[in-house]
Amino acid sequence: MRTKIAIFAMAMLLTSAIVFAGGSAEKSSTATAGPEKVYWYAWTAPANMVDLIAAFNKKYAGKYELVYQKMADAATLTINTALASGAPISVMTQASAFDLRERADSGVFLGLKQFFDKAGLDYATVFGKSVEETMNFNGDYYAVPYANNINMVFFNEKMFDAAGVPYPQPHWTWSDFRAAAKKLTHGTGANKVYGAMLDVAAPNGDEYWATIAQQKLGSFWYYNSDFKTTRFDAPAMKESLQFFYDMFMVDRSAVPLSQYTALKYNNDTNGMKGLYSGRYAMWVAPVYGSLYLMKSYGEVPEGTRIGLANLPRPDGLSQSVSTTYSSQASIPKNTPDKEGAWAAIKMATIDNAELYAGQKAMNPGYQFSTNAAADAFYKLIFNDKPGLDVSEALKVMLLPRELISKDNTHIQGQAKINELINSDMTLVFNGEMSVDAALKDLKTKGDQYIAADMNK
Amino acid sequence: MRLNSAAAVAARKGPRRATHLRRYENLTAFAFLALNFIGYLLFKLIPILLALILSFTKWNFVSGISGVKLIGLENYARLFSDPVFITSFINTIVYAIALVPVSIFLALVLGVVLNEYVFGKGLLRLAFYLPYISSMVAVSIVWMVLFIPAYGPINTFLTNIGISHPPRWLNGSNSSLISIIIVGVWQSLGYNIIIVLAGLQGIDRSLYESAEIDGANVIRKFFSITIPSLSNTMFFLVMISFIRSFQVFTSVQVMTQGGPGNSSSVLVYYIYITAFEQSDIGYASAMSWVLFLLVFIFAIVRNATRSNQN
C-alpha cells in the first residue's frame, strides 16, 4: 500500500515538474536578444503574407522582425479570444466596424492619431472623407483600413452572350440590372439558372437589400443625422427594400434565400464557383471576389470569361456610387512595442499596400493619388486570375465613382437593431413579412433601442 | 491468505490499529479521486459559480477584469422583457416536449422489432446508430439541402405524390422548429435504440413464454411485459433525452441561425449569440443560469415522481 502511494505521489510530482518546466522554457525562449518581434494577427493565408514579411524584415533588419500569427477566421469570438488571451499581439486585424468600436470603447486598442500626427499624415486625405467619418471616434482613430472592399458586379460573359444580353455599361442603373437579371433567368427546379446572386438576408451577411438606401443616404445609413433616431421611414429605404423584394419574390430572377444559404453561395469561394459554373449570371461581391479565381480555390473551367462591372447606380443619381466596407488593422494597448506595431501597419496599409491588400486581391484602404498608381495596383490584383477579363476589369476599376462606407461604428442601439434586421429580413425574403411591415417594425423598435442605450 | 482490510486488522490487532489503517485506505482513495475532482473543480464547478457571479454584472470580456461592472439583478429583470429570450425559452421547451416522446416511442418500437423480428440485426443496428456518431455539423448541412423548398429531395417527393404546397421547412417560421425537431429525432434515434436493446436483453424470456402459453398476443405482451420491464431504462432515457434536448445548439446554429425571425431560436443559441457576438457576458450568464435551473428543476421533479412510483 505504501509503495502504491509513493508511486502515485511521484507521478504527480513528475507531471507538475514537466508542466512548470514547459512554461518556463516558453518564457525563457521569448526573452532572448535580437530584433523586437512584431506579432501580426490575421486570417490571411500564410502564402499571402510572405512578401510583406520579407520586405518588412529587410527594411527593419536588426530592429524589428515581423511574425505572422494566423487566426482561424475573422469572427468576433476568434478575435476577442485572441485579445483576451494575454498573448503578445502587436497588430490585430478585423473586418467588423461594430467590433472595432466595441473594442475601442472597451479600451483595448491604442489611439493612432499620435502616429499620424508624427508622420505628418492626414487621415481624411489618405483614406477619404467617408472612411474618416466612420473611423473617427471622439477625435481619435483606433484602426487603419488596409482594404476598402468596393462592391462590384462580377458577371459570366458567356451567359450574357448566349442570352443576347449586352454587357453592363459603366454607369448602368439598378433598372438595367433588374432587366438583365430577368432576361438571364431560365429553367425550372434544380436546373433553374438565375440572373443574379446577392446576399440580401443571410444572418450577419452582406445585407445588399439596403444598397440603394446606402447609396442615397450615405454613411451611417440607418441613423438620422442626430443619431437619436433611425431613418427606416426614409423613402430611400422603402425604395431599396422594395426593389430587391421584387427581384427575389416577384421576378424570381435572383437565387432565393433558402437556396443560397443551403448551398453556401454567400460564402465567397462558393459564390465565385457558382458564377463560373453557370448557376447564375451575375454575382454582387466586393472586388476581392476575383481572388477566388485563383487555382488554389479550385480549377476554373477552360473558356470561362468573368467580367467586372460597377455596382449599378440608383435611378436619379447621375454618377456611379459604390458601397464599401473596410478591413482594418489596430494596435492593442498592451502591445510590447508600439513603434514596431505602427511601422508594420504603416508599411502594410500606406507605404506598400501592394504587399498586403494587393496579395489578397483587395482594393487598398488609401485613395490613389494618380490613375497610374491605381492602374499599377489593379494590374497586380487582377494578375493570375484565370478566367477574368482583365482588360475590362482594369477599365472598370479606373472609372470615377463615389464611395460610401457601410461601416457602422456608431454603437447606440446597433447590436439590437442589427439583430432585428437579421430577423425581419429573413421573414421578408421568405415571403412572411411585407416590406412596409418590416420597415415599420425596424423604425419603431430601432428608435426604442437607441433611446434605451442612450438612457443607460 | 492474510486479509489487509481494516476489519481484518481490527480482529487481529485491536481497534486503534484498525482506525489508523482505515484512515490510510480512505486517504489513498481520496488521493486517486483528487485528480478527477480537481479537474471537475477547475473546469466545471468554478466556471459555473463564476457564471453566477457574472450574471450580476455587465462585462465585455475583451475589456479584461477591470471592465466588470456590478449591476445587481438588472440582467434577470431584463429577461422578462426580452422577446427573443422568451421565444427561445418557449422554443426550447417545445423542442424537448416534441422530440423526447417521439424519439423514445420510435426507439421502443424499432428496438422490439430489431430485437426479435428482423434478419441482419447487426447491420440495421449500425445503420440506425450511424447518425448518432456522425458530426452534427455535417448532418445539418446535408439536411439543409434536403429541406430546400424549391427542389430539395423531400419537397420533390411530396410534390410528386400530389402535395401541391409542401412545407417551407427551414424557411418558414411555422415549420423551422419542426424541421430542427425532425433532425433531432433522426439523430438521437440510434442511441435510444441501443439503450432500449440493452434493456430488452435483460428481460427474462420465460415471462414471454408464460404469456404465450396463457394466450397473450404480440400487442398484449408488449404492453404487459416489455414496457413494465423497461421502466428503469425508460426513466433513464427520458431523463437523458430531456437534458440533452434542453441543450440543443448545433443544428440551429448551422441550419437556421435561429430564424426566420427567431422562430427557431433556442436558449443555448441565444446565449451563444449574446455572449460571443454581442459580447454581453453578464446577460448571457444570467440566461445560462435560467437554463441550469430549468434542467435542475426538471431533474428534481422527475426523481420525485420516480420515487413516488417506486
Interface residues (C-beta under 8 A of the other chain):
Chain A: M1 K4 I5 F8 A9 M12 T76 L77 N80 L83 A84 E102 R103 S106 G107 V108 G189 A190 K192 P203 N204 P256 L257 S258 Q259 T261 A262 L263 A415 E419 N422 S423 D424 T426 L427 N430 E432 M433
Chain B: N4 Y24 E25 L27 T28 A31 F32 L35 N60 F61 V62 S63 G64 G67 V84 M144 V145 F147 I148 P149 A150 Y151 G152 T156 R168 L170 N171 G172 S173 Q257 G258 G259 P260 G261 N262 I273 F276 E277 Q278 S279 D280
